[in-house]
Amino acid sequence: MDSEHLLRNRKLPGYEDYKMSKQLNLSKGGANHQKPNGKEDVLTTAQGAPVSDNQNWLSAGPRGPQLLEDHIAREKIFHFDHERIPERVVHARGYGVHGEFELKDPIPEFTHAAVLAGEKGKKTPIFARFSTVAGNKGSPDLARDVRGFAVKFYTDQGNWDLVGNNIPVFFIQDAIKFPDLIHSVKPAPDRGFPQAQSAHDNFWDFVSLTPESMHMVMWQMSDRAIPRSFRFMEGFGVHTFRLINADGKASFVKFHWKPKQGLQSVIWNEALKINGADPDFHRRDMWDAIDAGDYPQWDLGVQIFDEEFAENFEFDVLDATKLIPEEQVPVRIIGTMTLNNNVDNFFAETEQVAFCTQNIVPGMDFTEDPLLQGRNFSYLDTQLKRLGGPNFTHIPINAPKCPVHNFQQDGHMAMSNPKGRANYEPNSWGEGTDEDRGPRACPDTGFTSHEASVGSPKIRERSETFADHYSQARQFYISQTEIEQIHMANALTFELSKVVRMDIRKRMIGHLLHIDEGLAQDVCDGIGLAELPDKVPAAREPITDLAESPALSILKNGPDSFKGRKLGIYIAEGADADVVKALKSAAESVGAMVAIVAPHVAGAKLSDGEFMEANEKIDGGPSVVFDAVAIIMGEKAARNYADDKPSQDFVSDAFAHAKFIGYVPPSKQIFAAIGLEEKMDDGFFDLSAKQGAEKFIEACAALRFWDRQSVKQD
Ligand code: HDD
């Protein structure tokens, strides 16, 4: 056998090879597999033996006891009994999608990683998984929580996992605190609740005793923690990483994902209702968008800086509770990720995907960030538990798409097994023998660590440079619009109102006093405290003159079109057909999705006698699941539904959530029934007016009519 042939045989199969072999195994029909109706495949056991009856357990007579002998039933039950694997200890609730990354502005001056430094236009397949942190696998999507934003790049030089969040900072500075942080936010161990929320004593007890978390807490209490959809949120690599170029020169880098769709969040009261109306709101949104060919895209940006910048920056770049304002180090866009393919099988792909922060490729390196270093241990370790053995990299979704050659062997579920005799190194096979000697390390192209001297005494001590816990928390707060600040005060008030212990509530306000006195006062009033508590002693006095950073606000960075958003049109008998059709086409022409809601799911007869089918019955399609709504019905129908609670809620919620509302004059009867007629403002659009539909859709680009909300809620 020639050596090329041997090498080919050694090649461990990647995803494509696996898919092919799967197709072969599952090839239709077969000698013993005659198709029952000439159509479907024959049902078989896991061993491939055809099954004659899948409904009745073998028994002694039709009413007799079931026989243990039934190997087919036993195999079926056995497999079912073992269907579950442990859910992720955090980020259990998630949704994965395939896509590709296109390199648009290569950066060979900073890195020799081919994925970032290759040819302009180079495409790399990716798999992205978005998640919440605290809730279990079945928890609702709209929890107030951080969202995971993990991307696996199947690069030519191995898998690169960028395991980030939709928030650029983290709660803690050192990984040793992670179990405590997560224990505190997860359900209390004695009672097993509350699920998927931070609004409870344990969480606020922990963070109020951990001042370093204050910056992240500000983000978590902002609208960032209730995104409208995964499609409308940013992603961040959080840590400072290193890039290494071909000459071995190192630079620091922070990674950013910028959604081309723009940023958008919902309002808390809306989030609570979405959780009831559609707990799968985020995953459904992603599935529907991709299914409809509206592929979401994010630009990948880098903030690159050198040792000198790091030395002079106000904070330590190794501290994951700090960010570098984009106004200080601009984000350079280097490529675009497009998500264009839904999974074929949720378990095989979304559930089994295993991200590891340690997965980097030549041309990159870690920094001494103590949170990152701890993560590098944790992710590999957790896969062993979750996926059951060291061969989780053989699972197609985790297998690199480049060749894999090494001497690792055996273990549970080994799927990619090298051939040949040499399973150790050094060896002298191949020298004058037919045997394949196996792979060898390559100093030129292999991964090399950045050279750094580490001659320090062993200590357990946090660096003094990590001690400022409030300055950037304050910077975040002052960078928000007034409406966003109001939402933050409301969120803190809501959460602390769920905290039973008064000392914890006060301690938390004692931190807010370092961040912004107005905010502290608002929350103090919100929870009904008679007077402000004392400030919590600060490890270091905050810097109060940090400049505002507009990049930190969602509303300052919103979209400029209604594209990708969803309009709910509530129709009923006699709805003006011209208006409905004009509105539908105006929305679709800007790339928005339209859902028709009606009193009955069958639909409703329009004014021209045509019957329009509905996507939702009004009870199942409340206005909270849409970005804007219109109510179009005939005179008589509007009179009928004026007293109908779901119809009233449709309008009153849309109003309360500052949504743009389209209507025709008969619909005003519903507005009148809930006392809204006299409150109709510039966020309402008469669709029967000239160019009514176009004007309405144009206004919807702003997403919300915030003027309606700028009064503080009690
Ligand atoms: Fe983590 C999962 C993001 C700190 C330990 N983490 C996980 C996921 C994301 C993040 C997005 C889900 C990946 C997926 O979709 O499968 N984690 C972060 C970020 C952090 C962070 C942005 C701070 C910057 N994590 C962190 C620390 C530790 C962990 C400090 C432990 C010391 N994280 C884990 C884990 C998980 C995980 C236990 C659970 C499931 C998994 O890894 O695969 O290992």
Residues whose N, C-alpha, C, O or C-beta is under 5 A from the ligand:
A	BS01	HDD	R88 V89 V90 H91 G94 R129 S131 G148 F149 A150 V163 G164 N165 F170 A175 F178 V238 V353 F355 L371 G374 R375 S378 Y379 T382
